[in-house]
Amino acid sequence: MTQTTETPIRVLLIEDNPGDARLIQELLTEAPDGVFLLEAVERLAEGLERLSDSAYGAVLLDLHLPDAVGLDTLAQAHARAPHVPIVVLTGLDDEGVGLAAVQQGAQDYLTKGGLTPEGLTRSLRYAMGRHRTIQHLRMMSTIDELTGLNNRRGFLALAKQQLRMADRSGQQLLVFFADLDGLKRINDTWGHDEGDHALMDAADLVAQTFRDSDVVGRLGGDEFVVLMADCPADKAEALIARLERNLEELHEKKGRRFRLAISVGVATYDPAHPCSIDELLRRADSAMYENKRLRNADRLVPV
């Protein structure tokens, strides 16, 4: 085998057939550019746990496992680790399934009967390269340029994925709809540069308040939204209080001619009574406007 100084790439194999797992290990060992470090598990549940806890360069995924069968296997793996490229392993008679898997998010597919060291490593490298390109293009079209948060398109794509997972798990979701009060007055009185700085501060404030795992986005203008999975509804008030404390700390750090204020509304997604993400956002938006009305919050407060 050719010596290389390239850092080994961790690959997770999810395959319940010991013979197929041994074959893939041998093929990667024999590969001319053997820089892949294989880890194997037999069940999807264990694979999903590994993907949550560790970083992998790629996944080799069999679609017929003891605890998952068919394209739902791919859907669960992709939902758990959308940042990791997946190569699907199929039988000789399952080429149609392989093509369907690529259409649903896999980067490539391989038939087990035709595996070679060169073909296996070529597929892994192709999958990682293609995935990087797609992620870059997706990021360019789904990230808000001013704040660095998800834009409307990016948020909706991730939120719909979270709703599907909530339907499957039965767990409730929380949506926070936040509005930066008085942005038009800031722009009219002190200029759009000051308005942009206020928006960036609001974005940092929202990101700082919520968890890294939460889906945070700027829907446009002065509207921000956060979707939280695995969070009880009774935690909403505590999170809003944390947002207010962080806002007070921001005022102490930055001298301004006015104080920023944010109005917040909350809506709960219950899988027992499902609705669309658009309906969920409408409910949170209505709650936010009621909060704004009660606080008379569209008025700028001078410092």
C-alpha positions as a Markdown table, in Angstrom:
| # | Residue | x | y | z |
|---|---|---|---|---|
| 1 | Met | 0.0 | 0.0 | 0.0 |
| 2 | Thr | 1.3 | 3.5 | -0.9 |
| 3 | Gln | 2.5 | 5.5 | 2.1 |
| 4 | Thr | 0.6 | 8.8 | 2.6 |
| 5 | Thr | 0.7 | 11.6 | 5.1 |
| 6 | Glu | -2.9 | 12.5 | 4.6 |
| 7 | Thr | -5.0 | 12.6 | 7.8 |
| 8 | Pro | -7.2 | 9.4 | 8.0 |
| 9 | Ile | -10.9 | 10.0 | 7.2 |
| 10 | Arg | -13.3 | 8.4 | 9.6 |
| 11 | Val | -16.0 | 6.4 | 7.8 |
| 12 | Leu | -19.0 | 4.9 | 9.6 |
| 13 | Leu | -20.4 | 1.7 | 8.1 |
| 14 | Ile | -23.9 | 0.7 | 9.1 |
| 15 | Glu | -24.2 | -2.9 | 8.0 |
| 16 | Asp | -25.7 | -5.9 | 9.8 |
| 17 | Asn | -24.0 | -8.6 | 7.5 |
| 18 | Pro | -20.6 | -9.5 | 9.1 |
| 19 | Gly | -19.3 | -10.9 | 5.8 |
| 20 | Asp | -20.1 | -7.6 | 3.9 |
| 21 | Ala | -18.6 | -5.6 | 6.7 |
| 22 | Arg | -15.3 | -7.6 | 6.6 |
| 23 | Leu | -15.2 | -7.3 | 2.8 |
| 24 | Ile | -15.5 | -3.5 | 3.0 |
| 25 | Gln | -12.8 | -3.3 | 5.6 |
| 26 | Glu | -10.5 | -5.4 | 3.5 |
| 27 | Leu | -11.2 | -3.3 | 0.4 |
| 28 | Leu | -10.4 | -0.1 | 2.2 |
| 29 | Thr | -7.2 | -1.6 | 3.6 |
| 30 | Glu | -6.1 | -2.7 | 0.1 |
| 31 | Ala | -7.0 | 0.7 | -1.5 |
| 32 | Pro | -4.0 | 2.5 | -3.2 |
| 33 | Asp | -4.7 | 5.7 | -1.1 |
| 34 | Gly | -5.7 | 3.9 | 2.1 |
| 35 | Val | -6.6 | 6.9 | 4.2 |
| 36 | Phe | -10.0 | 5.7 | 5.4 |
| 37 | Leu | -10.5 | 4.6 | 9.0 |
| 38 | Leu | -13.6 | 2.4 | 9.1 |
| 39 | Glu | -15.9 | 2.0 | 12.1 |
| 40 | Ala | -18.8 | -0.5 | 11.8 |
| 41 | Val | -22.1 | -0.9 | 13.6 |
| 42 | Glu | -25.0 | -3.3 | 12.9 |
| 43 | Arg | -28.1 | -1.3 | 13.7 |
| 44 | Leu | -29.4 | 2.1 | 12.6 |
| 45 | Ala | -30.0 | 3.2 | 16.1 |
| 46 | Glu | -26.4 | 2.7 | 17.1 |
| 47 | Gly | -25.3 | 4.5 | 13.9 |
| 48 | Leu | -27.5 | 7.5 | 14.7 |
| 49 | Glu | -26.0 | 7.7 | 18.2 |
| 50 | Arg | -22.5 | 7.6 | 16.7 |
| 51 | Leu | -23.4 | 10.4 | 14.3 |
| 52 | Ser | -24.7 | 12.5 | 17.1 |
| 53 | Asp | -21.6 | 12.1 | 19.2 |
| 54 | Ser | -18.7 | 11.9 | 16.7 |
| 55 | Ala | -17.4 | 13.5 | 13.5 |
| 56 | Tyr | -17.3 | 11.4 | 10.3 |
| 57 | Gly | -16.1 | 12.1 | 6.8 |
| 58 | Ala | -18.7 | 9.8 | 5.2 |
| 59 | Val | -21.3 | 7.1 | 5.9 |
| 60 | Leu | -21.7 | 3.8 | 4.1 |
| 61 | Leu | -25.3 | 2.8 | 4.7 |
| 62 | Asp | -27.1 | -0.5 | 4.0 |
| 63 | Leu | -30.8 | 0.1 | 3.6 |
| 64 | His | -31.9 | -3.3 | 5.0 |
| 65 | Leu | -31.1 | -3.3 | 8.7 |
| 66 | Pro | -32.7 | -5.1 | 11.7 |
| 67 | Asp | -34.3 | -1.9 | 12.9 |
| 68 | Ala | -34.9 | 0.0 | 9.6 |
| 69 | Val | -35.7 | -0.9 | 6.0 |
| 70 | Gly | -35.7 | 0.9 | 2.8 |
| 71 | Leu | -35.5 | 4.6 | 2.1 |
| 72 | Asp | -36.7 | 5.5 | 5.6 |
| 73 | Thr | -33.3 | 4.3 | 6.7 |
| 74 | Leu | -31.7 | 7.0 | 4.6 |
| 75 | Ala | -34.2 | 9.6 | 5.7 |
| 76 | Gln | -33.4 | 9.0 | 9.4 |
| 77 | Ala | -29.6 | 9.1 | 8.9 |
| 78 | His | -29.8 | 12.2 | 6.7 |
| 79 | Ala | -32.0 | 14.0 | 9.3 |
| 80 | Arg | -29.6 | 13.2 | 12.1 |
| 81 | Ala | -26.4 | 14.2 | 10.3 |
| 82 | Pro | -27.3 | 16.4 | 7.2 |
| 83 | His | -23.6 | 17.6 | 7.2 |
| 84 | Val | -22.2 | 14.1 | 6.5 |
| 85 | Pro | -22.3 | 12.6 | 3.0 |
| 86 | Ile | -23.9 | 9.2 | 2.6 |
| 87 | Val | -23.1 | 6.4 | 0.2 |
| 88 | Val | -25.9 | 3.8 | 0.0 |
| 89 | Leu | -25.0 | 0.1 | -0.3 |
| 90 | Thr | -27.5 | -2.0 | -2.4 |
| 91 | Gly | -27.9 | -5.5 | -3.7 |
| 92 | Leu | -27.3 | -6.5 | -7.3 |
| 93 | Asp | -31.1 | -6.2 | -8.0 |
| 94 | Asp | -31.6 | -2.9 | -6.2 |
| 95 | Glu | -30.2 | -0.4 | -8.7 |
| 96 | Gly | -33.5 | 1.4 | -8.8 |
| 97 | Val | -33.4 | 1.8 | -5.0 |
| 98 | Gly | -29.9 | 3.2 | -5.3 |
| 99 | Leu | -31.0 | 5.8 | -7.8 |
| 100 | Ala | -34.0 | 6.7 | -5.6 |
| 101 | Ala | -31.7 | 7.1 | -2.7 |
| 102 | Val | -29.5 | 9.6 | -4.6 |
| 103 | Gln | -32.7 | 11.6 | -5.5 |
| 104 | Gln | -33.5 | 11.7 | -1.8 |
| 105 | Gly | -30.2 | 12.9 | -0.5 |
| 106 | Ala | -27.6 | 10.2 | -0.8 |
| 107 | Gln | -24.4 | 11.3 | -2.6 |
| 108 | Asp | -23.8 | 8.0 | -4.3 |
| 109 | Tyr | -24.7 | 4.3 | -4.3 |
| 110 | Leu | -22.7 | 1.1 | -4.7 |
| 111 | Thr | -23.8 | -2.4 | -5.5 |
| 112 | Lys | -22.2 | -4.9 | -3.0 |
| 113 | Gly | -21.5 | -7.5 | -5.7 |
| 114 | Gly | -19.3 | -5.2 | -7.7 |
| 115 | Leu | -17.1 | -3.6 | -5.1 |
| 116 | Thr | -13.4 | -3.0 | -5.7 |
| 117 | Pro | -10.8 | -1.1 | -3.6 |
| 118 | Glu | -10.5 | 1.6 | -6.3 |
| 119 | Gly | -14.3 | 1.8 | -6.9 |
| 120 | Leu | -15.1 | 2.1 | -3.1 |
| 121 | Thr | -12.5 | 4.8 | -2.4 |
| 122 | Arg | -13.5 | 6.7 | -5.6 |
| 123 | Ser | -17.1 | 6.7 | -4.5 |
| 124 | Leu | -16.3 | 7.9 | -1.0 |
| 125 | Arg | -14.1 | 10.8 | -2.4 |
| 126 | Tyr | -16.7 | 11.7 | -5.0 |
| 127 | Ala | -19.4 | 11.7 | -2.3 |
| 128 | Met | -17.4 | 14.0 | 0.0 |
| 129 | Gly | -16.5 | 16.4 | -2.8 |
| 130 | Arg | -20.0 | 16.6 | -4.2 |
| 131 | His | -21.4 | 17.1 | -0.7 |
| 132 | Arg | -19.0 | 20.0 | 0.0 |
| 133 | Thr | -20.1 | 21.6 | -3.3 |
| 134 | Ile | -23.8 | 21.2 | -2.5 |
| 135 | Gln | -23.3 | 22.5 | 1.0 |
| 136 | His | -21.5 | 25.5 | -0.2 |
| 137 | Leu | -24.2 | 26.3 | -2.8 |
| 138 | Arg | -26.9 | 25.7 | -0.3 |
| 139 | Met | -25.3 | 27.9 | 2.3 |
| 140 | Met | -25.0 | 30.7 | -0.3 |
| 141 | Ser | -28.7 | 30.5 | -1.0 |
| 142 | Thr | -30.0 | 29.9 | 2.6 |
| 143 | Ile | -27.8 | 32.3 | 4.7 |
| 144 | Asp | -28.8 | 35.9 | 5.5 |
| 145 | Glu | -25.9 | 38.0 | 4.3 |
| 146 | Leu | -26.3 | 40.7 | 6.9 |
| 147 | Thr | -26.6 | 38.6 | 10.1 |
| 148 | Gly | -25.2 | 35.2 | 9.2 |
| 149 | Leu | -28.4 | 33.5 | 10.3 |
| 150 | Asn | -30.6 | 31.2 | 8.2 |
| 151 | Asn | -32.6 | 33.3 | 5.8 |
| 152 | Arg | -36.3 | 32.5 | 5.2 |
| 153 | Arg | -35.6 | 29.7 | 2.7 |
| 154 | Gly | -32.9 | 28.1 | 5.0 |
| 155 | Phe | -35.1 | 28.3 | 8.1 |
| 156 | Leu | -38.2 | 26.8 | 6.4 |
| 157 | Ala | -36.2 | 23.9 | 4.9 |
| 158 | Leu | -34.7 | 23.0 | 8.4 |
| 159 | Ala | -38.0 | 23.6 | 10.2 |
| 160 | Lys | -39.9 | 21.3 | 7.9 |
| 161 | Gln | -37.3 | 18.6 | 8.6 |
| 162 | Gln | -37.8 | 19.2 | 12.4 |
| 163 | Leu | -41.6 | 18.9 | 12.1 |
| 164 | Arg | -41.2 | 15.5 | 10.3 |
| 165 | Met | -38.9 | 14.3 | 13.1 |
| 166 | Ala | -41.4 | 15.6 | 15.8 |
| 167 | Asp | -44.2 | 13.7 | 14.1 |
| 168 | Arg | -42.1 | 10.5 | 14.2 |
| 169 | Ser | -41.0 | 10.9 | 17.8 |
| 170 | Gly | -44.1 | 12.5 | 19.2 |
| 171 | Gln | -42.2 | 15.3 | 20.9 |
| 172 | Gln | -43.5 | 18.9 | 20.9 |
| 173 | Leu | -41.7 | 21.9 | 19.4 |
| 174 | Leu | -41.6 | 25.5 | 20.4 |
| 175 | Val | -41.4 | 28.4 | 17.9 |
| 176 | Phe | -40.4 | 31.9 | 19.1 |
| 177 | Phe | -41.2 | 34.8 | 16.8 |
| 178 | Ala | -39.2 | 38.0 | 17.6 |
| 179 | Asp | -39.6 | 41.4 | 16.2 |
| 180 | Leu | -37.0 | 44.3 | 16.6 |
| 181 | Asp | -39.2 | 47.2 | 17.7 |
| 182 | Gly | -38.9 | 50.5 | 15.9 |
| 183 | Leu | -36.5 | 49.6 | 13.1 |
| 184 | Lys | -38.2 | 52.0 | 10.6 |
| 185 | Arg | -37.8 | 54.8 | 13.1 |
| 186 | Ile | -34.1 | 53.9 | 13.6 |
| 187 | Asn | -33.5 | 54.0 | 9.9 |
| 188 | Asp | -35.5 | 57.3 | 9.4 |
| 189 | Thr | -33.8 | 59.0 | 12.4 |
| 190 | Trp | -30.2 | 57.8 | 12.4 |
| 191 | Gly | -29.8 | 56.2 | 9.0 |
| 192 | His | -29.7 | 52.7 | 7.6 |
| 193 | Asp | -26.2 | 51.9 | 8.8 |
| 194 | Glu | -27.4 | 52.3 | 12.3 |
| 195 | Gly | -30.4 | 50.2 | 11.5 |
| 196 | Asp | -28.1 | 47.4 | 10.1 |
| 197 | His | -26.0 | 47.5 | 13.3 |
| 198 | Ala | -29.2 | 47.2 | 15.3 |
| 199 | Leu | -30.3 | 44.1 | 13.3 |
| 200 | Met | -26.8 | 42.5 | 13.7 |
| 201 | Asp | -27.0 | 43.1 | 17.5 |
| 202 | Ala | -30.5 | 41.6 | 17.6 |
| 203 | Ala | -29.3 | 38.6 | 15.6 |
| 204 | Asp | -26.3 | 38.1 | 18.0 |
| 205 | Leu | -28.7 | 38.5 | 20.9 |
| 206 | Val | -31.1 | 35.8 | 19.7 |
| 207 | Ala | -28.3 | 33.4 | 18.8 |
| 208 | Gln | -26.7 | 33.9 | 22.2 |
| 209 | Thr | -30.0 | 33.3 | 24.1 |
| 210 | Phe | -30.9 | 30.0 | 22.5 |
| 211 | Arg | -29.0 | 26.7 | 22.0 |
| 212 | Asp | -26.6 | 25.8 | 19.3 |
| 213 | Ser | -28.9 | 23.0 | 18.2 |
| 214 | Asp | -31.9 | 25.3 | 17.8 |
| 215 | Val | -32.9 | 26.5 | 14.3 |
| 216 | Val | -32.5 | 30.3 | 14.2 |
| 217 | Gly | -33.4 | 32.5 | 11.3 |
| 218 | Arg | -34.1 | 36.0 | 10.0 |
| 219 | Leu | -37.3 | 35.9 | 8.0 |
| 220 | Gly | -36.7 | 39.3 | 6.6 |
| 221 | Gly | -36.7 | 42.9 | 7.7 |
| 222 | Asp | -36.9 | 43.1 | 11.5 |
| 223 | Glu | -38.3 | 39.5 | 12.0 |
| 224 | Phe | -36.4 | 36.7 | 13.7 |
| 225 | Val | -37.6 | 33.2 | 14.5 |
| 226 | Val | -36.3 | 30.3 | 16.6 |
| 227 | Leu | -37.5 | 26.7 | 16.5 |
| 228 | Met | -36.7 | 24.5 | 19.5 |
| 229 | Ala | -37.0 | 20.7 | 19.6 |
| 230 | Asp | -37.1 | 18.8 | 22.9 |
| 231 | Cys | -38.1 | 21.8 | 25.0 |
| 232 | Pro | -41.2 | 21.8 | 27.3 |
| 233 | Ala | -43.7 | 24.6 | 26.7 |
| 234 | Asp | -43.4 | 25.7 | 30.3 |
| 235 | Lys | -39.8 | 26.8 | 29.6 |
| 236 | Ala | -40.9 | 29.6 | 27.2 |
| 237 | Glu | -41.2 | 32.3 | 29.9 |
| 238 | Ala | -37.8 | 31.5 | 31.3 |
| 239 | Leu | -36.2 | 31.8 | 27.8 |
| 240 | Ile | -37.9 | 35.1 | 27.1 |
| 241 | Ala | -36.6 | 36.3 | 30.5 |
| 242 | Arg | -33.1 | 35.2 | 29.5 |
| 243 | Leu | -33.5 | 37.2 | 26.2 |
| 244 | Glu | -34.5 | 40.3 | 28.2 |
| 245 | Arg | -31.5 | 39.9 | 30.6 |
| 246 | Asn | -29.1 | 39.5 | 27.6 |
| 247 | Leu | -30.7 | 42.6 | 26.1 |
| 248 | Glu | -30.0 | 44.6 | 29.2 |
| 249 | Glu | -26.3 | 43.4 | 29.2 |
| 250 | Leu | -26.1 | 44.6 | 25.6 |
| 251 | His | -27.3 | 48.1 | 26.5 |
| 252 | Glu | -24.6 | 48.3 | 29.2 |
| 253 | Lys | -21.9 | 47.3 | 26.8 |
| 254 | Lys | -22.9 | 49.5 | 23.8 |
| 255 | Gly | -23.7 | 53.2 | 24.1 |
| 256 | Arg | -26.6 | 54.2 | 21.9 |
| 257 | Arg | -28.9 | 57.2 | 21.5 |
| 258 | Phe | -31.8 | 54.7 | 21.9 |
| 259 | Arg | -32.6 | 51.4 | 23.6 |
| 260 | Leu | -33.2 | 48.3 | 21.6 |
| 261 | Ala | -36.5 | 46.5 | 22.3 |
| 262 | Ile | -37.7 | 43.1 | 21.1 |
| 263 | Ser | -41.3 | 41.8 | 21.1 |
| 264 | Val | -41.7 | 38.0 | 21.3 |
| 265 | Gly | -44.5 | 35.6 | 20.6 |
| 266 | Val | -44.5 | 31.8 | 21.2 |
| 267 | Ala | -46.4 | 28.9 | 19.6 |
| 268 | Thr | -46.3 | 25.2 | 20.3 |
| 269 | Tyr | -46.3 | 22.4 | 17.7 |
| 270 | Asp | -48.1 | 19.3 | 19.0 |
| 271 | Pro | -47.7 | 16.2 | 16.8 |
| 272 | Ala | -51.1 | 15.0 | 18.1 |
| 273 | His | -52.6 | 18.0 | 16.3 |
| 274 | Pro | -50.2 | 18.7 | 13.4 |
| 275 | Cys | -50.2 | 21.8 | 11.3 |
| 276 | Ser | -48.0 | 23.3 | 8.6 |
| 277 | Ile | -44.9 | 25.4 | 9.4 |
| 278 | Asp | -46.7 | 28.4 | 7.9 |
| 279 | Glu | -49.6 | 28.0 | 10.3 |
| 280 | Leu | -47.2 | 27.6 | 13.2 |
| 281 | Leu | -45.4 | 30.8 | 12.2 |
| 282 | Arg | -48.7 | 32.6 | 11.9 |
| 283 | Arg | -49.7 | 31.7 | 15.4 |
| 284 | Ala | -46.3 | 32.8 | 16.8 |
| 285 | Asp | -46.5 | 36.0 | 14.8 |
| 286 | Ser | -50.0 | 36.8 | 16.2 |
| 287 | Ala | -48.8 | 36.2 | 19.7 |
| 288 | Met | -45.8 | 38.5 | 19.1 |
| 289 | Tyr | -48.1 | 41.3 | 17.8 |
| 290 | Glu | -50.3 | 40.9 | 20.9 |
| 291 | Asn | -47.2 | 41.3 | 23.1 |
| 292 | Lys | -46.2 | 44.4 | 21.1 |
| 293 | Arg | -49.6 | 45.9 | 21.5 |
| 294 | Leu | -49.6 | 45.4 | 25.3 |
| 295 | Arg | -46.2 | 46.9 | 25.6 |
| 296 | Asn | -46.7 | 49.8 | 23.2 |
| 297 | Ala | -43.4 | 48.6 | 21.9 |
| 298 | Asp | -43.3 | 50.3 | 18.5 |
| 299 | Arg | -42.1 | 53.4 | 20.3 |
| 300 | Leu | -38.4 | 54.1 | 20.5 |
| 301 | Val | -37.1 | 54.7 | 24.0 |
| 302 | Pro | -34.3 | 57.3 | 24.1 |
| 303 | Val | -31.4 | 56.5 | 26.4 |
